[in-house]
Amino acid sequence: MKNIQMVDLKGQYIKIQKEVELAIDQVIQSTSFINGPIVAEFSSNLESYLSVANVIPCANGTDALQIALMALGLKKGDEVICPDFTFVATAEVAELLGLKVVLVDVDPNTFTITAASIEKAITPKTKAIVPVHLFGQCAPMEAILALANKYNLFVVEDTAQAIGAEYTFSNGAKVKAGTMGDIGTTSFFPSKNLGCFGDGGAVFTNNEELALRCKSITNHGMNDQYFYECVGVNSRLDSIQAAVLKVKLKYLDSYNAARLSAANYYDKAFSDCEHLVIPYRSEKSSHVFHQYTLKLSSKINRNSLVAYMKEKGITVKIYYPSPLHIFTPYKQLASRDVDFTVTNNLCSSVISLPIHTELDEETLAYISSSLLTFVKGI
């Protein structure tokens, strides 16, 4: 068995190689490398896929979050509520803008922020909530949106790990992740479910005023050339990346289906193991499995397991090994009277297995049996 990585981008690429090469060649021949026609075409296609009025591409997912917060017109010192169990970009951009991030604990099953934890953290200075749709499924958006309406707060969805996931409201309405709040953001980092061949990101919104503001911010604050309506940044999706994404968007649903199939295999393999807790699946949200993350019992030495899997040629990762609130830049960001019990427990017990579009049954069986053999030996 060859070494097994968390993702197999080359295997995925080989299947669409001719389409991608043709798309890239067309961009090169056109010499429209920045904001070329292909960027608008991809944006339009993604708007149709998400059923959202506006998709504004940008240079990366971190920029998308920053642009979204800038577009809301928040002032220095305004508070933004974020989960403690997330990648640092969620909190990082708010701090860079002079906003005050308030970190809160997450749900022990979904790993996402909860309405209860949010409400406890709301103060008169709170202006926005940033729910992260972690590992591939949506945060409890119906309850979060109700809170936002109650307290007159903005909602910025971090959809970097859940593009294509669908949330079902109590009235039966099904809505794509990233299109429920005031603004949604995503990343097209290569390993994402919809990834380009470099950096890329996008902002989504149904609010036309916010869309115009986001477009202006991505391009130095300009809507018309050399007329500066606001302070902006230089954050544009280049045409070659848009060409790659336009091709891959056609296959996004099949990519997500392949990830789900792999997750189903893992679930079946591990469901009877008392030392492994398989990922929880919310009744409200589909799961696109950007990560397949297990919780380990306290009897399993995680470092030993990682070393064992490496010996077997299997890469596993820990997302995330530490909560944000322990790091020097973020220590002061903890919400009032929060002990972060759930986040601390997750950081000491989670482990993520390879999951991607190219996993076959033989590889899944090898990964599963290797892990179970280690567990049986404890």
C-alpha positions in Angstrom: 0.0 0.0 0.0 1.4 3.4 -1.0 1.6 6.3 1.4 -1.9 7.6 2.0 -2.3 11.4 2.3 -5.2 13.4 3.7 -6.1 14.5 0.2 -5.2 13.2 -3.3 -5.2 16.3 -5.5 -3.2 14.7 -8.3 -5.7 11.8 -8.6 -8.6 14.2 -8.8 -6.7 16.4 -11.3 -6.0 13.5 -13.7 -9.7 12.9 -14.2 -10.3 16.5 -15.4 -6.9 17.2 -16.8 -7.9 17.9 -20.4 -10.7 20.3 -19.3 -8.4 22.1 -16.9 -5.6 22.4 -19.3 -7.9 23.8 -22.0 -9.4 26.3 -19.6 -6.0 27.5 -18.4 -4.7 27.7 -22.0 -7.7 29.9 -23.0 -6.8 32.3 -20.2 -3.2 32.4 -21.3 -4.2 33.0 -24.9 -6.5 35.8 -23.8 -3.9 37.5 -21.6 -6.7 38.6 -19.3 -5.0 37.5 -16.1 -6.7 39.7 -13.5 -10.5 40.0 -13.4 -10.8 38.6 -16.9 -14.2 37.4 -18.3 -13.6 33.9 -16.8 -13.8 35.4 -13.3 -17.3 36.8 -14.0 -18.3 33.5 -15.6 -17.3 31.5 -12.5 -19.0 34.0 -10.2 -22.2 33.7 -12.2 -22.0 29.9 -12.1 -21.4 29.8 -8.4 -24.3 32.2 -7.8 -26.6 29.8 -9.6 -25.2 26.8 -7.7 -25.7 28.5 -4.3 -28.9 30.3 -5.3 -27.4 33.5 -4.0 -27.7 37.0 -5.7 -24.0 37.9 -5.5 -20.7 36.1 -5.4 -17.7 38.4 -5.1 -14.4 36.5 -5.7 -11.2 37.5 -3.8 -7.7 36.4 -3.3 -8.2 33.9 -0.4 -10.5 32.8 2.4 -8.9 34.9 5.0 -9.4 38.0 2.9 -13.0 37.0 2.4 -13.6 37.2 6.1 -11.8 40.5 6.4 -13.7 42.0 3.4 -17.0 40.8 4.9 -16.3 42.5 8.2 -15.1 45.7 6.5 -18.2 45.9 4.4 -20.4 45.9 7.6 -18.9 49.2 8.7 -18.0 48.1 12.2 -16.1 50.4 14.4 -13.0 49.8 16.5 -13.9 48.1 19.8 -17.1 46.6 18.4 -17.4 43.0 19.6 -17.6 40.0 17.3 -18.5 36.6 18.6 -16.5 33.6 17.3 -16.1 29.9 18.3 -12.9 29.0 20.2 -12.6 25.7 18.3 -11.7 26.9 14.8 -8.8 27.9 12.5 -7.2 31.2 13.6 -8.3 33.2 10.5 -11.9 33.5 11.9 -10.6 35.6 14.8 -7.5 36.9 13.3 -9.1 39.2 10.7 -11.4 40.9 13.3 -8.4 41.6 15.5 -6.5 43.1 12.6 -9.5 45.5 12.0 -9.4 46.7 15.6 -12.5 44.8 16.5 -12.8 42.8 19.8 -13.3 39.1 19.3 -15.2 37.3 22.0 -14.5 33.6 21.9 -17.1 31.1 23.1 -17.3 27.3 23.6 -18.8 24.9 21.1 -21.3 22.0 20.9 -19.6 18.7 21.9 -21.3 16.8 19.0 -21.3 19.2 16.0 -18.2 21.1 17.2 -19.9 24.3 16.0 -21.0 27.4 17.9 -24.3 27.3 19.7 -27.1 29.8 20.2 -26.9 29.3 23.9 -23.1 30.1 24.0 -23.6 33.1 21.8 -26.4 34.6 23.9 -24.4 34.4 27.1 -21.7 36.4 25.4 -23.8 39.2 24.0 -23.2 42.7 25.4 -24.3 46.2 24.2 -21.0 46.3 22.2 -21.7 43.1 20.3 -22.3 43.8 16.6 -21.7 40.5 14.8 -21.7 36.7 15.0 -19.3 34.6 13.0 -20.6 31.0 12.9 -18.1 28.5 11.4 -19.6 25.6 9.5 -16.9 23.2 10.8 -15.6 20.1 9.1 -18.5 20.1 6.5 -21.8 20.7 8.3 -23.7 23.8 9.2 -23.9 25.5 12.6 -27.5 25.8 14.0 -28.4 28.7 11.8 -32.1 29.0 12.5 -31.4 29.6 16.2 -28.4 31.9 15.4 -30.4 34.0 12.9 -33.2 34.3 15.5 -30.7 35.6 18.0 -29.3 38.0 15.4 -32.7 39.4 14.8 -33.5 39.7 18.5 -30.3 41.6 19.2 -29.9 43.4 15.9 -26.6 41.7 15.0 -24.9 40.9 11.7 -24.2 37.3 10.8 -21.1 36.4 8.8 -20.9 32.7 7.9 -17.4 31.1 7.6 -18.1 28.4 5.0 -14.5 27.5 4.1 -15.1 23.9 5.1 -18.7 23.4 4.1 -19.4 24.6 0.6 -22.2 22.6 -0.9 -23.7 21.7 2.5 -27.4 22.3 2.9 -29.3 23.5 5.9 -33.0 22.7 6.5 -35.2 25.2 8.3 -38.2 24.2 10.4 -40.5 25.2 7.5 -38.8 22.8 5.2 -36.8 25.4 3.3 -33.4 24.1 2.2 -30.6 26.7 1.9 -27.0 26.3 1.0 -24.3 27.1 3.6 -23.0 30.6 3.3 -26.2 32.1 2.0 -28.3 32.5 5.2 -26.6 35.3 7.1 -25.8 38.8 5.9 -22.6 37.7 4.3 -21.0 34.3 3.7 -17.4 33.6 3.0 -15.4 30.7 1.7 -11.9 29.6 0.8 -10.7 27.9 -2.4 -7.5 26.6 -0.9 -6.4 23.5 -2.9 -7.5 21.0 -0.3 -11.0 22.4 0.1 -14.0 20.5 -1.3 -14.0 23.2 -4.1 -10.3 24.1 -4.4 -8.2 25.9 -7.0 -4.5 25.5 -7.8 -3.4 28.2 -5.5 -5.1 30.7 -3.3 -8.6 31.9 -3.8 -11.7 32.9 -1.9 -15.2 34.5 -2.2 -17.8 36.5 -0.4 -21.6 35.7 -0.9 -24.5 37.9 -0.1 -28.1 38.6 -1.1 -27.8 42.2 0.0 -27.1 44.4 -3.0 -25.6 47.3 -0.9 -23.2 44.9 0.9 -22.3 43.3 -2.5 -21.3 46.7 -4.0 -19.3 47.5 -0.9 -17.5 44.1 -1.0 -16.7 44.5 -4.7 -15.3 48.0 -4.0 -13.2 46.8 -1.1 -11.6 44.0 -3.0 -10.4 46.5 -5.6 -8.7 49.3 -3.5 -12.1 50.8 -2.7 -12.9 51.5 -6.3 -16.1 50.9 -8.2 -15.1 53.2 -11.0 -11.4 53.3 -11.9 -9.4 55.8 -9.8 -12.5 56.9 -7.9 -12.1 55.7 -4.3 -15.3 55.3 -2.4 -13.9 53.7 0.7 -10.6 52.2 2.1 -10.1 48.9 0.4 -7.6 46.2 -0.2 -6.0 44.4 -3.2 -7.7 41.1 -3.1 -8.7 39.6 -6.5 -9.2 36.1 -7.8 -6.9 35.7 -10.8 -8.3 34.4 -14.0 -6.3 31.1 -14.1 -7.7 30.1 -10.7 -11.2 31.1 -11.8 -10.8 28.9 -14.9 -9.8 25.9 -12.7 -12.7 26.6 -10.3 -15.2 26.9 -13.2 -14.3 23.4 -14.3 -14.3 21.9 -10.8 -17.6 23.5 -9.8 -19.3 21.2 -12.3 -18.1 18.3 -10.2 -18.6 19.7 -6.7 -21.7 17.6 -5.9 -20.0 14.4 -7.1 -16.9 15.3 -5.0 -19.0 15.8 -2.0 -20.9 12.6 -2.7 -17.5 10.7 -2.8 -16.5 12.2 0.5 -19.9 11.2 2.0 -19.4 7.6 0.7 -16.0 7.4 2.4 -17.5 8.8 5.6 -20.2 6.1 5.5 -17.6 3.4 5.1 -15.7 4.7 8.1 -18.9 5.0 10.2 -19.8 1.4 9.6 -16.2 0.3 10.4 -16.0 2.2 13.7 -19.6 2.3 14.9 -19.2 -0.7 17.3 -15.8 0.4 18.7 -16.2 1.8 22.3 -13.0 3.8 22.1 -14.0 5.8 19.0 -16.8 8.3 18.6 -17.8 8.7 14.9 -18.8 12.2 13.6 -22.3 13.4 14.7 -24.6 14.3 11.8 -27.1 17.0 12.5 -30.7 16.5 11.4 -30.8 20.1 10.2 -27.7 20.0 8.0 -26.2 17.7 5.3 -22.5 16.9 5.8 -19.9 17.3 3.0 -17.1 15.9 5.1 -14.3 18.3 4.5 -12.8 16.4 7.4 -13.7 13.1 8.9 -13.0 13.6 12.6 -13.2 11.0 15.3 -13.2 11.6 19.1 -10.9 9.2 20.9 -11.5 7.7 24.3 -9.1 8.7 27.2 -7.6 5.2 27.0 -6.0 5.9 23.6 -2.7 7.7 23.5 -3.2 10.0 20.5 0.5 10.6 19.9 1.2 6.9 19.8 -1.7 6.4 17.4 -0.4 9.1 15.1 3.0 7.5 15.1 1.5 4.0 14.5 -0.5 5.2 11.5 2.6 6.9 10.1 4.4 3.6 10.3 1.6 2.1 8.3 2.0 4.8 5.6 -1.2 6.6 6.7 -1.3 10.4 7.3 -3.6 11.5 10.0 -4.1 15.1 11.3 -5.3 16.8 14.4 -7.8 19.6 13.8 -7.3 21.4 16.1 -4.6 20.6 18.7 -5.1 23.8 20.8 -7.9 26.2 21.4 -7.5 29.8 20.3 -7.9 31.2 23.8 -4.5 29.8 25.1 -2.4 31.7 22.6 -0.9 35.1 23.5 -2.7 37.2 20.9 -6.1 35.7 21.9 -5.9 35.1 25.7 -7.9 38.2 26.4 -10.7 37.3 24.1 -12.5 34.7 26.2 -16.1 35.4 26.8 -17.2 36.2 30.3 -17.3 33.2 32.7 -16.6 30.6 30.0 -14.3 27.7 31.0 -14.2 26.2 27.4 -14.6 22.7 28.7 -15.9 21.3 25.4 -13.2 22.9 23.3 -10.4 21.8 25.7 -11.7 18.3 25.6 -12.0 18.3 21.8 -8.4 19.6 21.3 -7.1 16.7 23.4 -9.2 13.9 21.8 -9.9 14.6 18.1 -8.2 13.0 15.2 -8.9 13.3 11.5 -8.5 10.5 8.9 -7.8 10.8 5.2 -11.0 11.8 3.3 -11.1 12.9 -0.3 -12.6 12.2 -3.7 -10.2 9.4 -4.7 -10.5 6.9 -1.9 -11.4 3.4 -3.0 -12.7 0.6 -0.9 -9.3 -1.1 -0.6 -7.7 2.0 0.8 -10.6 2.7 3.2 -10.4 -0.9 4.4 -6.7 -0.6 5.0 -7.0 2.7 6.9 -9.9 1.4 9.0 -8.3 -2.0 9.8 -5.0 -0.3 10.8 -6.8 2.0 13.2 -8.9 -0.8 14.7 -5.8 -3.0 15.1 -4.1 -0.2 17.2 -7.3 0.3 19.3 -7.6 -3.4 20.0 -4.1 -3.4 21.3 -4.6 -0.8 24.1 
